Each structure stands twice: as structure tokens, then as C-alpha cells.
Amino acid sequence: MHIPDGFLNGRTAAAAGALSLAGLAVALRRTRNLPPKRVPLMGLAAAFVFAAQMLNFPIGGGTSGHLIGGVLCAVLLGPSAAALVISCVLIVQCFVFADGGVLALGANIFNMALVSSVGGYLIFRSVYRLLPGSRGRLVAVAIASWLSTVLAAVVCAGQLALSHTVPWPVAVTAMAGVHAFIGVGEAVITVLVIHAIEQVRPDLIDPSAPSPMERRGFELIGFGLVIAIGLAVFVSPFASSAPDGLDHVAQSLGFRDHEAAARVIASPLPDYRLPGISSAAIGTALAGAAGTLMVFGVGWTLARVLRSRQTDLNVDLAASVNGAGPTGRDSADA
């Protein structure tokens, strides 16, 4: 669902970018209370989503789909942190791998990071209240994953319609129709991953669950990163080459040629290929491994920065309570 440049007009792209900036600003503020064990998990979630998005799965009719990961990250990290994680992935994909347009980056963040993560989490919580328990949680994850995928597709259709790329009734029917099938894959993958994490670290899903030894936490990060790199290296070269949902709709509705001929900023690893490698499979594997490590580092660094800010805020708050301002001066002078 990565929108390339040329599909949206300037006004729609600018509006989506402004909304995305506002949404990410709120997400940054709401992620100040990040628990310590969520710091490496943000990096791991970013790495897994990046690797999983390279694995296009066929849905029939010459079309493929890939994981968005919004609900997956939201269940693990909360909706605000999830929006930041997916945004990190989208930014790296855009500037390093030419996946998604530079001018359309705001729209892609709005659709996949904000609508999918925040909207999907609200759906998840609503269903989970009606169906509590472990099985109810998995049912809620499945429903939220499917609905969030379709919802993001509908919003994308609205952006195409506002840009006069394709009429609204045609856009929403085509986008919602194909992503209804892609959403099934999103739901299956998300449920399997959440269920696997429940078996290893239930406290990451349910804070009231007993927490295993901290050593197992580091084992989870290590194993998770190995799995993510393994997916990018050994599985991604064999992913479906069929166009994804948006590309399929663009081809079938005749606006595929609207894509900008030249990118605003050149990307070092376009199309997930390492330059100078004659083998397409090896080039994709190496680029995927590099990207996985890159987004892991970006996600972890962002989490550490947020955690550091929270620590500094707690110190300043304690100093204020004790009669000193944030700079160490008496509060009366501040």
C-alpha cells in the first residue's frame, strides 16, 4: 500500500503530511512513559515489520499483499509507540529503498502508521472488552488486523479520489475489495506472532502476567532479530513478484502511469537490491539484511531517546517537588 509519487496531487499530499506530523507529535508525547523492557522491543518490532513487509504473499488474481504490522505493534507496544515504529520503517523504506514516494511519505505514514496502528488498536480494545481472555484476545487481534487493513485501504482510496486520480466510488470499491483479501493474510500473520509471543513472554502481551527472568528477555530479542534477518535473507528473495494491492488497482483502473518518472531524492538501494550484485536473489537478501539491521537500530535508538527523556523528566519533577526548578535553581526564581 506504499503510495508512490505522482498518485496524489500536491494539496492532498501536503494535507496528509500535516496530519501525519501532528499525529506523530502526539505519539511522541504519549510515549514518554515507555517501560524499560519496551526499549529493545521497539527495535525488534521495527526489524520484524520491515522483514515481513518484504514477503509479499499471493492472494490470487495476479495480486499479492504484505503485512502492515500496525495492530501487531500496537498490541505489543501500545498505539503511540506502534505509530512511531511503523513510521521508522516507512521512512527507511522510502529514503533507502525507494519504496513509497518521498512527497507521498506523509500519506503513507498517515495510512499505515496512524490509521492502521491507532485505528486498529481501538478496534482491538473494543472487541477484547467483549471477548476477554487469551482466546478472546486472539479473536480481537484477528478482527482488528483485518479491519485496520481495509480501513487503511479506504483512507488511501479517499486520498486518490481527493487527488482526482480516480473517482471515489471506483477507488473505494477496488481498494477495499482487494485489501479485504490481503487483510486475511494480515490477520493470520498477526495472530500467529502474538500467540507465539504469548508462549514465550506473556508479560509483553498482558502486563499482569508473571515476568520471566530478564535473561529470557534478551534471548527473545536475540532470537527475534535472528528470525527477522532470516526472513529478509532466506525468504524474501522468493516472495511473490505479483503487484501488491495498490499496484494492482492502479493497473486495473489505468492510473499506474501517473507514477513520477524520477524520484525527488535518489535512494542508495532501490527496489531492495544491493548494487553490483549480479544475482537478484543475493542482492535482495543482502539488502534485506542491511535494512533489517538498520530499522532495528533506528527503532531501538528512538526508544532509548524517549526513555532518556522520561528519566530526565522524572528527575526534574522530583527536583521541583523538593523545591528546586529543573535547572537546579529555587522554584521561586524559575
N, C-alpha and C positions, 0 to 999 in steps of 0.2 A: 504493500500500500504506500510505498515511498513515492511521493509526487515529484516528478522531475520539473525543471524549469521549463516554462512555456505552456503548461497546462492551465495555470492561473494567471489572471491579469494582475497588474501592479497593485490596484486598490485592494483586492481580496487578499493577496499575499501580505501586504502591509498590515491589514486589519488582523489577520491570523497571527502575524508576528507580534503585534502589540498585545494581543490576548495571551499569547504564549509567555511573553516576558512578564506580564502581570501574574499569570498563574505560577510561573517558576519562582517569582519573588515571594509569593505567599508560601510556596512549598519550602523555600529556604528558611523562612521564618518559623514554620511549623516543624522543621526537622532539627531544631536546636536541642531538643531533649532526646537525642539519639543514644540509646543504651550502648555500652561498650561492645557487647557481643554482636551488635548490628554493623559495626565498622567494617570488619572483613567481609561480612555477608553482603554489603553493598557492592564491593568489588567482585565477589563471586557471582552475584546475581547479574551484574553487567556483563561479565565474561560469558555466562551461560546463555543469556539472551542473544548476545552477539553471535555466538557459535550456532545457536539454534535457528536464528534468522537466516543463516546461510543454507539451511537444509530445506529447500523447497520440496514439499510433498505433493504428488499429483492428486487432483480431485476429480478428474475426468473431463472430457470435452476439450482436451488440449490445454488445460489450465492447471496451475499449481498455486499453492499457498505456503505461507510460512508463519511461524509463531510471532505474535506481537509481544507477549510477555507481561502486559500491564497488570492483569489480575494475579499472575504468579508472583510478581514483585510486590504487589500491594498486600497480599496475604502474608508474605514473609516480613515485609518491612514497614507496612503502613502506606497509605496512598501518597503522602507527600514525598517520602523517600523514594517510592516507586517511580513517581513522575521524574525525579532527578536522575535516577538510574537509567530509565529509558531515554531521557534526553541526552545523557552522556553517550549512549550507544548511537543514537541518531546523529549526533554531532560528529563523532568519529567516522561513521559510515559516510556521511556527506563529504567531509573535507579530505579524508584519506582514501576512500574507496569509490568516490563519485556515485554513491548510492543515495539518490534523492537530490533534488536541486538545491543550490545554495540560497536562491531567492525564495524557494518554497520550503526552506527549513522550518520556519515558524509554523507553517500549516502542518507539516509532518509532526512536529512536536505537539501541536495542539491536538491532532487526531490520535496519535499513538501513545504519547506520554501523558497527556491530561485527560482526554475523553476516555481512553481505554483504561488507564490506571485508576483515576478518581471515580469516573462513572462506573467502572467495573467493580470497584470496591464497595460503592454504595449499594449496588445490586447484590453483591455477596453478603453484606451485612444484613440486608433486608431479608434475604432468603434464609440466612443462618439463624435469624431470630425465630423463624417459623419452624426450622428443622435443626434443633440443637444436637450436639453430639458429634462424634467422629464421622459417622456416615452422612449425617446432615451437612457437615462441613464440606465433604467431598461433593455432595449434590449441589450445594451452593456455589462451590468453585466451578463446577461444570456449567451451571446455568449462567453465572456471571461471565465466564470466559466466552461463551457463545454469544451472549447478548452484547458484551462490550465490543466484540469484533464487528458485529453487524452495526452497532451504534456508531463506531468509528467510520465504517464504510458509508453510512448515511450522511454523516457530517462531511466527509470527503465529497460525496455527491453534491451536497449543498454548496461547497466551495467551487466545484466545477460549474454548477448552474449560475452562481453569482458572477463567475468569470465569463459567462456566455459561451463556454466551451461546448456545452451540451444542455438541452432543456432539462429542467428539474424532473418531470415525470419519467423521462427516459433514463436519466442518470441514477435516480434513486432505485428504480426497478432493477437496473443492470447491476449496480454496485451491491445492493442488499441481497440480490439473488445469488450472485457468485460467492459473496462472503458468508452467506448462510452455510454453505458447504465448507468453506475454509474455517469457519467458527467451530465446526465439529472437530477438526484436527486440533485447533487451539484448545478446546475443552479436554480432549483426550490427553494431550501432552501435559497440560497444566495439572490435571488430576493425578496423573502418574507421578509427576515430580513432587507434588505436595504430599502424596501418600508415601513416597519413598523417604522424604524428609521426616515425616511423622514417625517412621520406624526407627530412624537414627537419632534425631534431635527433636523430640516432641515439644520441647520448650520453645523452639523457634516458631512453632505454629500456635501453641497455646501457652502463654506466659505462666499459667497456673500449674503446668506440668512440671515434674521434677527435672532439674537440670543435671545432665551427666557431668562427668569430670571435665575440667577445662581442656585437658589433653585431647579429649574426643572432639572438642570444638575445632582445634587446629587440624585434627585428622579430617574432619568434614571439609574444611576449606581446602586442604591439600588434595583430597580425593575429588572434590568438586571441580577444582581447577584442572586436574588431570583429565577428568571426563569432558570438560568444556573444550580443552585443547584437542583431545582425542576426536571429538565430533568435528571440529574445524579441520583437522588434518586428515583423518581417515574416512570420514563420511561425507563431508561437504563436496568433494570432487565428484561424487556420484548422485548428488541431488538432482531433482527433476529440472530439465532445461526448458520446460514449458513456461510460457509467460505467466506471471502471477496475476492475481485478481484484477488489479487496476490496469495492467498492461493488456490483459485480455479484453476488458471493457473498452479500452482506448482503441484497440484494433477493430473490435466488432462494431463500434459506433463511429469509426472513421476520424478520430482526432489524435491518433498516435503520432502523426507527422507534425503536431503542434510542439513537440518537444524541441527545446532550444538546440540549435546545431552545435554551439560552443558553450562550454561552461564558463561561469564568471571567474572561477578560480580553478586552476589545474590541480588534479589530485595525484599524489605520488603512486598509488596502487589502484588505478581504475579497474572496475569490473572484477575486483578481488583476484587480481593476477599480479604476481611478482615479475617485474620487468627482467628481461634477459634469460628467462627460463623457457626453454623450447617446449617442454611438456606442460600442457594445460593443467593436468591433474596435480603435478608437483607444484606449479606456480600458484594454484588455488590453495593447496594445502599449506604452503609456507606463508602466503598472505593471510590465510585464516588464523594460523597460529600467532602471527605477529599482531593481528587485530585483536585476538582474544586476550593476549597479554596486555595490550595497550589499554583496552577498555577496563580490564581488571585494575590496572594501575590508576586510571582516571577515577574509577568508582571508589576505590579504597582511599585515594588521596582526598577526594571530596568529603568522604565520611570522616576522615581524620581531622580535616579543617573544621567541619561542623562540630565535631566532638570537642576540639580545642576551643572553639568559640564558646561552647556551652560551659566548659571548665572555667574560662576567663569570666564569663557572666556570673557563675556561682561565686567566684572569688570576690568580684565587685559587689555582689549582693550581700555577701557576708560582711564585707568591709562597711557597707552602708548601714547595715543593722547595728554594727559595733560603733557607729558614729563617724566613720571616715568615708569620704567620697571615693569614686572609682580611681582617682589619681593619688590616693593616699592623703589628700587634704581633708580637713574637717568639713563635714557636710554643710556647715553653715557658710563656708567660703565658696562652695560649688555653685 
